[in-house]
Amino acid sequence: PSPGTLWYVIANHGNGDAVNSRLCFSDPADSSKSTNTTVPPIAAGSEYKAGITSSALNQWGVNVAKGVLLTVDCKNEVAESNEKNNTYLYKP
């Protein structure tokens, strides 16, 4: 792992394949400070692993040292069997 990189894993626990979606990274105290990236399709039972640098997040006002809220399907574009498992609060 690279220093200064926030690594994450997105898992598809559903029975069907997931289509492209958006992953948002935001300041837990101020959602206007955010950025997002595309998550590729994920087969049922599979995972997608990636990372984003602290400097990339800082450009959008998200300070990793204070925490980051990660939200999968943040634009609510994907129909899911469970919409309640799309967020994770990273606390350093």
Phi and psi in degrees as a GROMACS rama.xvg file:
@    title "Ramachandran Plot"
@    xaxis  label "Phi"
@    yaxis  label "Psi"
@TYPE xy
-82.1044  140.85  SER-2
-65.6973  142.697  PRO-3
79.4144  15.3535  GLY-4
-114.837  132.725  THR-5
-93.6688  110.075  LEU-6
-92.186  144  TRP-7
-144.171  157.441  TYR-8
-129.126  129.389  VAL-9
-112.6  123.896  ILE-10
-111.226  142.534  ALA-11
-101.812  101.925  ASN-12
-90.7791  1.1815  HIS-13
-79.6493  177.14  GLY-14
-88.9927  -13.7309  ASN-15
-117.433  162.783  GLY-16
-69.2584  144.15  ASP-17
-97.0815  139.56  ALA-18
-86.1811  175.919  VAL-19
-49.885  144.323  ASN-20
-147.741  -177.667  SER-21
-112.582  142.59  ARG-22
-115.029  120.381  LEU-23
-101.419  140.518  CYS-24
-115.281  121.817  PHE-25
-139.543  160.596  SER-26
-71.6951  124.018  ASP-27
-59.2085  -25.5636  PRO-28
-95.0442  -12.3861  ALA-29
-152.212  93.6898  ASP-30
-66.5063  -11.8066  SER-31
-71.5663  -18.5161  SER-32
-93.0524  94.8231  LYS-33
-157.741  165.911  SER-34
-148.273  169.12  THR-35
-147.301  165.894  ASN-36
-143.537  161.208  THR-37
-83.8794  136.066  THR-38
-104.95  125.22  VAL-39
-70.7865  170.266  PRO-40
-55.7902  144.286  PRO-41
-127.022  122.488  ILE-42
-66.5416  152.493  ALA-43
-53.1451  132.062  ALA-44
78.7957  4.62653  GLY-45
-108.366  174.432  SER-46
-130.834  156.911  GLU-47
-123.252  126.717  TYR-48
-117.354  136.729  LYS-49
-161.031  -178.144  ALA-50
-149.443  161.48  GLY-51
-136.77  139.591  ILE-52
-78.3361  152.183  THR-53
-60.3535  -37.9721  SER-54
-65.2019  -36.6643  SER-55
-64.1883  -42.3204  ALA-56
-66.9459  -39.9289  LEU-57
-60.6774  -32.4589  ASN-58
-59.7563  -26.9308  GLN-59
-101.158  9.68891  TRP-60
85.0873  9.82681  GLY-61
-95.4034  114.457  VAL-62
-96.508  106.017  ASN-63
-57.416  -33.8426  VAL-64
-63.3287  -21.0799  ALA-65
-100.209  -7.20352  LYS-66
114.679  155.05  GLY-67
-138.842  132.412  VAL-68
-94.8714  119.434  LEU-69
-103.07  129.306  LEU-70
-131.463  115.779  THR-71
-82.0566  145.371  VAL-72
54.252  45.6254  ASP-73
-66.4249  -17.8363  CYS-74
-94.808  3.39763  LYS-75
52.7353  47.9777  ASN-76
-99.1254  -11.4623  GLU-77
-110.703  124.741  VAL-78
-72.2055  129.548  ALA-79
-132.58  154.636  GLU-80
-75.0689  -23.661  SER-81
-137.632  104.102  ASN-82
-86.8952  -3.35071  GLU-83
-95.2651  3.82133  LYS-84
-117.737  34.759  ASN-85
-102.311  0.554878  ASN-86
-122.089  152.141  THR-87
-147.95  130.398  TYR-88
-100.837  111.552  LEU-89
-83.3257  125.842  TYR-90
-122.9  121.635  LYS-91
